[in-house]
Structure formats: structure tokens, C-alpha cells
């Protein structure tokens, strides 16, 4: 991971994101093997080993993390990185890690209630000298957060797609992230724009990013086979020229940043690096 982060910086990539999970997702309570290093242990090391790229969490579940911890960790990493930290937050969703570690995964309404209070507390702790908050979930009393982040404000990103979470994002966040190919992302973008309108927020005032699994193919037939699979709506596939066109479609939708997940790029670090280098050579260099 450290080598990949330094490689991304050397090649001119914009940011390095780290997922905040404790095990591979299975979609249910079952487990599957797979090394998963803890996000908040890895991210400060990545920040210290790089000088230019943004570093961020994608994303931290408030079902697991107390907002005071998130705010103080983010502020510290902002100093380590000299002002390059982005705090990605979400309400939490991965069933098996909550089950395995005995962390309650509340019903959706309660989970979003918790998130709505948490993001307000984080926002205040990273921007105010003292924070007092009396909610149904959290009580914060004249709490300091020293030192303040270098950035003012330190960006908060929210990864979400539900109507209520989007409204909370539009009210309190600086950035929004979603998943999917262009069609899926376009639908999410429409919902995001509607949420911004409902709280009188200009969508153009927020940085927006999208992520999708990337498959570079030799021909259209191979791409069609990949997209017909179970992750097709969350993937982009095609020849290099076609993928450049697809990235352009995201830009036309108004997205500022495309994030490349690496968990589908190979079972070893060497395979993932080789795939990233191919993506860099065939796509990124053309786009830039």
C-alpha cells in the first residue's frame, strides 16, 4: 500500500483513499478470509510518506466511530499531511464486521439519526474552539479540539445515496461520493441535485466524486460479458478508447473526481500494481 501511494503521487494522481473496514464484505453475516489493515493506523503512515496527494477515508462508519474520535484523528492527520486530509463519513452498513465484533448495526432510521448528530459534532469540533451539543444520541459539553486542522475547513465527504442522507450531506458536508457506471451515477446525481435544492445548497459548491470497478478489455465482446455480471452496474469496462469516453461521460454529468478501487484488480500486490499501471498508461495519460 505504501509503495502504491508513492507510485500514485509520482504519476500525478489526485488522491489516495483508504476504506474503513475490518474484513472483506460478504453481504451477510458470513466471513471470508482476507487481510484488512485498519484504516486509521494506515492513513497517517500514508500521509507521512507522501507530499502532494490528498489522503482520505472512504468512508468511516459512525455506527462504529464516535464523532469526537473522528474529528481529533482527522485534525491530527491534517497536520501530518500538511493540509491534505479529507474525512469521509457514512452511517455504516457492512453486516459481517458489525456481527463479528459485537457492534450493533441499528435499524436504518436510528443509524441515520446517529449519523446526523455525528456529522454536526465533527463539523463543529473541527471548526470551533469549543463544542457543546445535546442530542438524542450524543452529548458533548464544552469540548475542545486542539490543535485545529490546518485546512479551514477540513473537507468532510459523505458517501451515500438515500434521500435523507443526501439532504444531510447537502447541509453539512463539503464533498459527496457515489458508486456506479454512468447510468447508475446519473440517477444518483439527480437525487443529489434534488437534495441540494431542498436545503437551498448550490450543488456546484460541493466537490463530487464517483467510483466504479475498472476493467480494461481488448474488445467490446469481452466488455459486454463483464458488464452482464453481478457487478455490472458498479463497473466500467471496455477498450482504452471506450473507457476514456466513459470517463468523459462522468465529467459531463458534473463529477470532479473518478476513484479507481483496486480490490478487483488482482489477488496479489504485484497483480494489482500491474493493473493500475495499465490503467495509468492507457487511460490516465490520455485524459490528462
ZAMARGU-4260 file (C-alpha; in steps of 0.2 Angstrom, whole numbers, plus 5000, padded with zeros to 4 digits):
<rodrens>
0) 5000/5000/5000 | 5014/5012/5004 | 5023/5008/4988 | 5006/5011/4978 | 5003/5028/4987
5) 5021/5034/4982 | 5018/5027/4965 | 5001/5037/4963 | 5010/5053/4969 | 5024/5051/4957
10) 5012/5048/4942 | 5002/5063/4946 | 4986/5055/4953 | 4975/5067/4963 | 4972/5057/4979
15) 4974/5041/4989 | 4959/5034/4998 | 4958/5020/5011 | 4942/5010/5015 | 4937/5009/5034
20) 4933/4991/5036 | 4939/4976/5046 | 4936/4962/5034 | 4930/4958/5016 | 4912/4961/5013
25) 4901/4946/5010 | 4884/4955/5010 | 4878/4945/5025 | 4884/4938/5042 | 4897/4926/5034
30) 4915/4928/5034 | 4929/4926/5021 | 4947/4927/5023 | 4957/4942/5018 | 4970/4954/5025
35) 4962/4970/5030 | 4973/4983/5038 | 4965/4996/5050 | 4962/5012/5041 | 4967/5024/5055
40) 4983/5015/5058 | 4987/5015/5039 | 4982/5033/5034 | 4994/5043/5045 | 5008/5032/5038
45) 5002/5036/5020 | 5001/5054/5024 | 5019/5054/5031 | 5026/5045/5016 | 5018/5057/5003
50) 5019/5076/5000 | 5006/5081/4987 | 4991/5069/4985 | 4975/5071/4995 | 4973/5057/5008
55) 4956/5052/5015 | 4944/5039/5022 | 4931/5031/5010 | 4922/5030/5022 | 4921/5030/5041
60) 4905/5022/5048 | 4898/5032/5063 | 4890/5016/5068 | 4907/5011/5074 | 4917/5028/5077
65) 4912/5041/5090 | 4912/5058/5082 | 4925/5065/5094 | 4937/5052/5089 | 4934/5056/5070
70) 4937/5074/5072 | 4953/5073/5083 | 4960/5059/5071 | 4957/5069/5056 | 4964/5085/5063
75) 4980/5076/5068 | 4982/5068/5051 | 4979/5085/5043 | 4994/5091/5052 | 5004/5076/5047
80) 5000/5078/5029 | 5002/5097/5030 | 4984/5100/5025 | 4979/5086/5013 | 4966/5076/5024
85) 4948/5073/5018 | 4937/5065/5031 | 4925/5053/5023 | 4910/5048/5033 | 4895/5037/5032
90) 4881/5029/5043 | 4888/5011/5042 | 4882/4996/5033 | 4893/4981/5032 | 4884/4967/5041
95) 4898/4954/5044 | 4910/4966/5053 | 4897/4973/5065 | 4891/4955/5069 | 4909/4948/5071
100) 4914/4962/5083 | 4898/4964/5093 | 4894/4981/5086 | 4876/4985/5085 | 4870/4989/5067
105) 4855/4999/5071 | 4839/5000/5061 | 4841/5012/5046 | 4831/5027/5054 | 4841/5026/5071
110) 4858/5024/5061 | 4854/5040/5051 | 4849/5049/5067 | 4866/5044/5074 | 4875/5050/5058
115) 4865/5067/5058 | 4871/5071/5075 | 4889/5064/5072 | 4892/5075/5057 | 4886/5091/5066
120) 4898/5087/5080 | 4913/5083/5069 | 4910/5099/5059 | 4909/5109/5075 | 4924/5101/5083
125) 4935/5104/5068 | 4929/5122/5066 | 4925/5129/5083 | 4936/5132/5099 | 4923/5123/5110
130) 4908/5112/5106 | 4893/5109/5116 | 4879/5098/5108 | 4864/5090/5117 | 4856/5077/5106
135) 4846/5061/5107 | 4862/5050/5104 | 4877/5061/5109 | 4880/5074/5122 | 4896/5085/5120
140) 4900/5098/5134 | 4912/5112/5130 | 4923/5100/5121 | 4940/5107/5114 | 4948/5100/5098
145) 4966/5107/5099 | 4975/5109/5088 | 4963/5114/5074 | 4966/5107/5057 | 4977/5116/5045
150) 4963/5117/5032 | 4949/5128/5036 | 4938/5119/5034 | 4945/5102/5033 | 4934/5094/5020
155) 4920/5082/5025 | 4915/5069/5012 | 4899/5058/5013 | 4897/5043/5003 | 4878/5040/5002
160) 4863/5038/4990 | 4847/5038/5001 | 4836/5054/5001 | 4838/5058/5019 | 4857/5055/5019
165) 4858/5066/5004 | 4849/5080/5012 | 4861/5079/5027 | 4876/5079/5016 | 4870/5094/5007
170) 4868/5103/5023 | 4884/5099/5032 | 4897/5091/5020 | 4909/5098/5008 | 4910/5083/4996
175) 4899/5069/4990 | 4904/5052/4984 | 4894/5039/4975 | 4896/5022/4966 | 4892/5016/4948
180) 4893/5016/4930 | 4887/5032/4921 | 4869/5027/4921 | 4869/5022/4939 | 4879/5038/4943
185) 4867/5049/4933 | 4852/5043/4943 | 4862/5046/4959 | 4867/5063/4953 | 4849/5068/4950
190) 4845/5063/4968 | 4859/5073/4974 | 4854/5089/4965 | 4836/5087/4971 | 4843/5086/4989
195) 4854/5101/4987 | 4839/5111/4980 | 4828/5105/4995 | 4840/5113/5008 | 4845/5128/4997
200) 4863/5122/4993 | 4871/5125/4976 | 4877/5108/4970 | 4891/5117/4961 | 4898/5122/4979
205) 4902/5104/4983 | 4916/5093/4976 | 4909/5077/4969 | 4917/5060/4966 | 4912/5043/4959
210) 4920/5026/4960 | 4917/5011/4949 | 4927/4995/4946 | 4938/4997/4930 | 4941/4983/4918
215) 4952/4986/4903 | 4947/4974/4889 | 4954/4970/4872 | 4937/4971/4863 | 4919/4975/4865
220) 4913/4957/4867 | 4924/4955/4882 | 4917/4971/4890 | 4899/4966/4887 | 4902/4949/4896
225) 4909/4958/4911 | 4895/4971/4912 | 4882/4957/4911 | 4889/4950/4928 | 4883/4954/4945
230) 4893/4970/4947 | 4889/4977/4930 | 4880/4992/4936 | 4895/4996/4948 | 4908/4994/4934
235) 4915/5001/4918 | 4923/4990/4905 | 4930/4992/4888 | 4944/4996/4877 | 4956/5010/4882
240) 4947/5022/4869 | 4930/5017/4876 | 4935/5019/4894 | 4942/5037/4890 | 4924/5041/4883
245) 4916/5034/4898 | 4927/5045/4910 | 4921/5060/4899 | 4903/5055/4902 | 4906/5056/4921
250) 4914/5074/4918 | 4898/5079/4908 | 4887/5073/4922 | 4897/5086/4933 | 4908/5074/4943
255) 4925/5081/4948 | 4934/5065/4953 | 4935/5047/4947 | 4941/5035/4960 | 4948/5018/4955
260) 4945/5004/4968 | 4959/4991/4967 | 4951/4976/4976 | 4946/4968/4959 | 4962/4971/4951
265) 4971/4955/4956 | 4974/4944/4971 | 4992/4949/4975 | 5000/4966/4977 | 5010/4963/4961
270) 4995/4960/4951 | 4986/4975/4957 | 5001/4986/4953 | 5002/4979/4936 | 4983/4983/4933
275) 4985/5000/4940 | 5000/5004/4929 | 4990/4998/4914 | 4975/5009/4919 | 4988/5023/4921
280) 4996/5021/4904 | 4980/5018/4894 | 4968/5029/4902 | 4975/5042/4914 | 4989/5048/4902
285) 4976/5051/4888 | 4964/5060/4899 | 4977/5071/4907
</rodrens>
